[in-house]
């Protein structure tokens, strides 16, 4: 079978290695003015445009990447993913985040069971909870309506909902304007302690979001929240019934914690934590922007699912984005990638992608359990573009290492304002400035000095080498629908890259290791000596103990 042949021995792989070696001697400015190439490397689907013409590749290279994808079985892998096969081979289960976006009238059989009714039962429970809270029918123990909701989670149970709530802040419906959504994730208690000092117990509702309902970070914060509530009202059963909602795959653990079944929202083991925004984990988003807007997010993601499953690789936006990612990281050996949205509403999108991509594809063992022979996931970070310009763009323009970039911007903004108002005119000017900076920065990263007024007399410290590859993603407008499509675009990009690298993007054993070793270290901090620790750790434990006991 082709999967058992090392990637480096594939004819298509060797072809691309040769192309990459030749491309090392080509500067992006040599490709920049080829209009036919630009047209061939620009793609549009629905409300989204993908321009990869500032990448260090040409049409033959893209065709070579498509051929490689076909050779290693990407089309059949996509089909296996969306049909519910056990693509998560180390845990023996599907990865069906796309099922969370399926319309109610569709069917998806997994192990003889149609999962779509369960998905929509969960959505219906979300809808009921959102309606009760927005209509002020959900009351706290004192009979007062809920004014503040605190989501307690970490990782995928925090980053996705938090990112989406910030991105869609302009889409809050009238009935949700009196509701304030907060997020707590830090294990050290700083966030929860600071937040609880500003809230009123009788009008605060907590959402405990945890796939396993065993995550120590989340349960520690939940325990602190519960103790805070019990200080105001000592009846635990009453407090939990009125002030706590659980979102998990483990109903028995939620029940053991005290959360009644009516306050439990379920999702399933076949939903990875970092892919769970579309499930009950998205409850804070639905509370923030209303269930109708949350469903628009699902619809946008489903649009991208159809793009991914139905279109040929050569015209498939997520596949193309993934192929470019592999070209840069593996063949051009570019080990850093920056995501740069030119819209303040997407400020936390790069942080969300850092987990999505690096937790998924930060792997060095292939699906057969053998060490990979090539670079996989690059280090990913980012920031809102205008802020980043005053920070790390210095490295992008004049640093020593190559970095690939994604520029993201909406074409239209502030369309809801009166076009004759001074506020609209002023904000439109600012939006145009943001777009201008987005296009200008990607152009300079491509061309370097060729985009400026540099001449032979320009000193070296004012020169820019350019030749930094980038992709530009334009949205017609940032809406719940296009945000859903954008997130799904990157979810599927991750899968594409994993297939070409032959790794499993749906497990996270490195994360699980961190949980285990932290338990052992907690015991040591509690005074249980462990001589098997290394010298540095033993010394640090001694210093901490001495300072704690006032010895030092």
Secondary structure as the mmCIF struct_conf table of DSSP 4:
data_model
#
loop_
_struct_conf.conf_type_id
_struct_conf.id
_struct_conf.beg_label_comp_id
_struct_conf.beg_label_asym_id
_struct_conf.beg_label_seq_id
_struct_conf.end_label_comp_id
_struct_conf.end_label_asym_id
_struct_conf.end_label_seq_id
HELX_RH_3T_P HELX_RH_3T_P1 UNK A 2 UNK A 4
BEND BEND1 UNK A 5 UNK A 5
HELX_RH_3T_P HELX_RH_3T_P2 UNK A 7 UNK A 9
BEND BEND2 UNK A 10 UNK A 10
HELX_RH_AL_P HELX_RH_AL_P1 UNK A 11 UNK A 23
TURN_TY1_P TURN_TY1_P1 UNK A 24 UNK A 25
HELX_RH_3T_P HELX_RH_3T_P3 UNK A 28 UNK A 30
TURN_TY1_P TURN_TY1_P2 UNK A 31 UNK A 33
HELX_RH_AL_P HELX_RH_AL_P2 UNK A 35 UNK A 40
TURN_TY1_P TURN_TY1_P3 UNK A 41 UNK A 41
STRN STRN1 UNK A 42 UNK A 45
TURN_TY1_P TURN_TY1_P4 UNK A 46 UNK A 47
STRN STRN2 UNK A 48 UNK A 51
TURN_TY1_P TURN_TY1_P5 UNK A 53 UNK A 54
BEND BEND3 UNK A 55 UNK A 56
HELX_RH_AL_P HELX_RH_AL_P3 UNK A 59 UNK A 71
TURN_TY1_P TURN_TY1_P6 UNK A 72 UNK A 73
HELX_RH_AL_P HELX_RH_AL_P4 UNK A 74 UNK A 83
TURN_TY1_P TURN_TY1_P7 UNK A 84 UNK A 84
STRN STRN3 UNK A 88 UNK A 88
TURN_TY1_P TURN_TY1_P8 UNK A 89 UNK A 92
STRN STRN4 UNK A 93 UNK A 93
HELX_RH_3T_P HELX_RH_3T_P4 UNK A 97 UNK A 101
TURN_TY1_P TURN_TY1_P9 UNK A 104 UNK A 105
STRN STRN5 UNK A 109 UNK A 110
TURN_TY1_P TURN_TY1_P10 UNK A 111 UNK A 112
STRN STRN6 UNK A 113 UNK A 114
HELX_RH_AL_P HELX_RH_AL_P5 UNK A 116 UNK A 134
TURN_TY1_P TURN_TY1_P11 UNK A 135 UNK A 136
BEND BEND4 UNK A 138 UNK A 138
STRN STRN7 UNK A 139 UNK A 139
TURN_TY1_P TURN_TY1_P12 UNK A 141 UNK A 142
BEND BEND5 UNK A 143 UNK A 143
HELX_LH_PP_P HELX_LH_PP_P1 UNK A 144 UNK A 144
STRN STRN8 UNK A 145 UNK A 145
HELX_LH_PP_P HELX_LH_PP_P2 UNK A 146 UNK A 146
STRN STRN9 UNK A 148 UNK A 152
HELX_RH_3T_P HELX_RH_3T_P5 UNK A 155 UNK A 157
TURN_TY1_P TURN_TY1_P13 UNK A 158 UNK A 158
HELX_RH_AL_P HELX_RH_AL_P6 UNK A 159 UNK A 167
TURN_TY1_P TURN_TY1_P14 UNK A 168 UNK A 168
HELX_RH_3T_P HELX_RH_3T_P6 UNK A 169 UNK A 171
HELX_RH_3T_P HELX_RH_3T_P7 UNK A 174 UNK A 176
TURN_TY1_P TURN_TY1_P15 UNK A 177 UNK A 178
STRN STRN10 UNK A 180 UNK A 184
TURN_TY1_P TURN_TY1_P16 UNK A 187 UNK A 188
BEND BEND6 UNK A 189 UNK A 189
HELX_RH_AL_P HELX_RH_AL_P7 UNK A 190 UNK A 196
TURN_TY1_P TURN_TY1_P17 UNK A 197 UNK A 198
BEND BEND7 UNK A 199 UNK A 199
HELX_RH_3T_P HELX_RH_3T_P8 UNK A 201 UNK A 203
STRN STRN11 UNK A 204 UNK A 209
BEND BEND8 UNK A 211 UNK A 213
HELX_RH_AL_P HELX_RH_AL_P8 UNK A 216 UNK A 232
HELX_RH_AL_P HELX_RH_AL_P9 UNK A 236 UNK A 243
STRN STRN12 UNK A 244 UNK A 248
BEND BEND9 UNK A 249 UNK A 249
HELX_RH_AL_P HELX_RH_AL_P10 UNK A 251 UNK A 257
TURN_TY1_P TURN_TY1_P18 UNK A 258 UNK A 258
HELX_RH_3T_P HELX_RH_3T_P9 UNK A 261 UNK A 263
STRN STRN13 UNK A 264 UNK A 266
TURN_TY1_P TURN_TY1_P19 UNK A 269 UNK A 270
BEND BEND10 UNK A 271 UNK A 271
HELX_RH_3T_P HELX_RH_3T_P10 UNK A 273 UNK A 275
TURN_TY1_P TURN_TY1_P20 UNK A 277 UNK A 279
HELX_RH_3T_P HELX_RH_3T_P11 UNK A 280 UNK A 282
HELX_RH_AL_P HELX_RH_AL_P11 UNK A 283 UNK A 289
HELX_RH_AL_P HELX_RH_AL_P12 UNK A 291 UNK A 310
BEND BEND11 UNK A 311 UNK A 311
HELX_RH_3T_P HELX_RH_3T_P12 UNK A 313 UNK A 315
HELX_RH_AL_P HELX_RH_AL_P13 UNK A 317 UNK A 326
HELX_RH_PI_P HELX_RH_PI_P1 UNK A 327 UNK A 331
BEND BEND12 UNK A 332 UNK A 332
STRN STRN14 UNK A 336 UNK A 341
BEND BEND13 UNK A 342 UNK A 343
HELX_RH_3T_P HELX_RH_3T_P13 UNK A 344 UNK A 346
TURN_TY1_P TURN_TY1_P21 UNK A 347 UNK A 348
HELX_RH_AL_P HELX_RH_AL_P14 UNK A 349 UNK A 361
BEND BEND14 UNK A 364 UNK A 364
STRN STRN15 UNK A 365 UNK A 365
TURN_TY1_P TURN_TY1_P22 UNK A 367 UNK A 368
BEND BEND15 UNK A 369 UNK A 369
HELX_LH_PP_P HELX_LH_PP_P3 UNK A 370 UNK A 370
STRN STRN16 UNK A 371 UNK A 371
HELX_LH_PP_P HELX_LH_PP_P4 UNK A 372 UNK A 372
BEND BEND16 UNK A 373 UNK A 374
HELX_LH_PP_P HELX_LH_PP_P5 UNK A 377 UNK A 378
STRN STRN17 UNK A 379 UNK A 382
HELX_RH_AL_P HELX_RH_AL_P15 UNK A 385 UNK A 389
TURN_TY1_P TURN_TY1_P23 UNK A 390 UNK A 392
HELX_RH_AL_P HELX_RH_AL_P16 UNK A 393 UNK A 398
BEND BEND17 UNK A 399 UNK A 401
STRN STRN18 UNK A 404 UNK A 412
TURN_TY1_P TURN_TY1_P24 UNK A 415 UNK A 416
BEND BEND18 UNK A 417 UNK A 417
TURN_TY1_P TURN_TY1_P25 UNK A 419 UNK A 420
BEND BEND19 UNK A 421 UNK A 421
HELX_RH_AL_P HELX_RH_AL_P17 UNK A 422 UNK A 447
HELX_RH_3T_P HELX_RH_3T_P14 UNK A 448 UNK A 451
TURN_TY1_P TURN_TY1_P26 UNK A 452 UNK A 453
TURN_TY1_P TURN_TY1_P27 UNK A 456 UNK A 457
BEND BEND20 UNK A 458 UNK A 458
HELX_RH_3T_P HELX_RH_3T_P15 UNK A 460 UNK A 462
STRN STRN19 UNK A 470 UNK A 477
HELX_RH_AL_P HELX_RH_AL_P18 UNK A 480 UNK A 501
TURN_TY1_P TURN_TY1_P28 UNK A 502 UNK A 502
TURN_TY1_P TURN_TY1_P29 UNK A 505 UNK A 506
HELX_RH_AL_P HELX_RH_AL_P19 UNK A 509 UNK A 525
TURN_TY1_P TURN_TY1_P30 UNK A 526 UNK A 527
TURN_TY1_P TURN_TY1_P31 UNK A 531 UNK A 532
BEND BEND21 UNK A 533 UNK A 533
HELX_RH_AL_P HELX_RH_AL_P20 UNK A 535 UNK A 548
TURN_TY1_P TURN_TY1_P32 UNK A 549 UNK A 550
#
